[in-house]
Amino acid sequence: MKDKKKKQPQGWRTSKKERRRYIIGDLGRSLEGYIVTAMMSTFLIFQGINLTAIAGVMLAVKIIDAFDDVIFGYLVDRIHITKISAFRKFSGEGKYLPWYRLTFLFFPIFTALFFCMPSGLSSGAKMVWFVVFYLLYDLTYTMVEVPMNSMIVTLTDNLDERNSLLQTKTILSGLGIIGAGIIWMVSISEYVGFSIRAVALVSTAIFFIMMLPLAHGVKEHNVSLANVEDHEQETYTFRDMWNCIRTNKYLMILMLSTVITSCLATGGAVGSLVSYYHFGSSLVMVIPIAIAFLPQLIAQMQTRRACARFGKLRVFMFTGILGAAIQLSIYFVGPNFVICCALLVLQAPFGNMSNVAKSFFLPDTIEYTRYRTGKDCSGICTALSSFVTKLTTSVSSSLGLFILGLSDYIPVEAESFEDIAAAGIIQPQGAMDCMWVIYALIPMVGVLLGVAVMACYRLKDEDVELMAKCNSGEISREECESRLSRDYR
């Protein structure tokens, strides 16, 4: 035991076992959600449903889902379910972990049901199936994601430990997405021919197993909020929730940047189609992904160190701008695979480093709001972030499919690319040009606009560290105020 303690970085609160279970559980959760994000557009296209109709329904569903995210975020902050005797036996101790333990089972169930849409249904019935089970999938995603991401604040008050957890889970999530994405692409390709439904069901079972360990053997070490009057923590109303959001201008800047960048990230909606129709194989885009694997991993692992030296905002903006410049080059080069492959490999380290750096901002804005309001608002802030992420993902998919639907794209009903190859349908040049704009040009505009918005972010890293120490009781509020670089009131 003594040897293990010596290896523990000074000031860190969690054990290696706790960190491992949290990271693996988060990886399972992110991949469980990603399978719908990655395969939904292709799955629906294969169902032969009208593309513009799909785009409209997606947006309508996300508007309904907005209420789920906000309400659940409020409930997570408002209700301490460990105090409810009916749940105490199953929920265990903590603030956000009890919610995770009670809800995570439903997520894989409804993910699986989403992909069980019967192929023999009419187009209208398929739309109804999509709406019902996508709403249930999205609701259960929120019920897992909000406590999962909120507990990064309650696991520890040490910012270095927190950033280490964020960097590790973001890197593993990125690697997992690459690995899973390649396996899925190969499985449904014209060379293997597995159905999307079969691939999704097997993957869902695996990701559920990965989520299990987090339900046991992990403790939240930073649950209570210090330097706050007791009566301020006893109540949490909708007015308090609104005040937490309203006063957090840095969260609003972060969310606006995410909205713009993610809404215009349309490439994913047509990536498989671009690979198949422009480059002649649904698997050819695996090549740049495989080549870029090591460089992007090295870049991601250096992100925390770079942020500590230069500041997370500078790292995010610099890598974002470079990545966008390379993306613009890809658009102008056109579908020349050799050059595009080289540019995609060059872009990968900058894009992934930017994503890791951006993951550090949300806990900082939560720490700022806890300091400003005296309320533990992690749930609603995380719920808002979750809602923005899911909404913008659907908007980008809807936008990509809607624009493609406006072209002369020829729909094909199929279970895999093997069926499309057998049909032998060739897309018109107008549809091919439209795919390239959706894939290469629109996402670049989104990245540049998102970086421009973050130029307004003025929350300094060293001030967040002081606020975190104040919130945990390590220093007094008076000492914190005296050491801040400026007045944040």
Buried (B, 14 or more C-beta within 10 A) or exposed (E): EEEEEEEEEEEBBBBEEBBBBBBBBBBBBBBBBBBBBBBBBBBBBBBEBBBBBBBBBBBEBBEEBBEBBBBBBBBBBBBBBBEEEEBEEEBBEBBBBBBBBBBBBBBBBBBBBBBEBEEEEEEEEBBEBBBBBBBBBBBBBBBBBBBBBBBBBBBBBBBBBBBBBBBBBBBBBBBBBBEBBBEBBBBBBBBBBBBBBBBBBBBBEEBBEBBBBBBEEBBBBBBEBBBBEEEBEEEBEEEBBEBBBEBBBBBBBBBBBBBBBBBBBBBBBBBBBBBBBBBEBBBBBBBBBEBBBEBBBEBBBBBBEBBBEEBBBEBBBBBBBBBBBBBBBBBEBEBEBEEBBBBBBBBBBBBBBBBBBBBBBBBBBBBBBBBBBBBBBBBBBBBBBBBBBBBBBBBBBBBBBBBBBBBEBEBBEBBBBBBBBEEEEEBEEEBBEBBBBBBBBBBBBBBBBBBBBBEEBEBBBEBBBBBBBBBBBBBEBEBBEEBBEEEBE
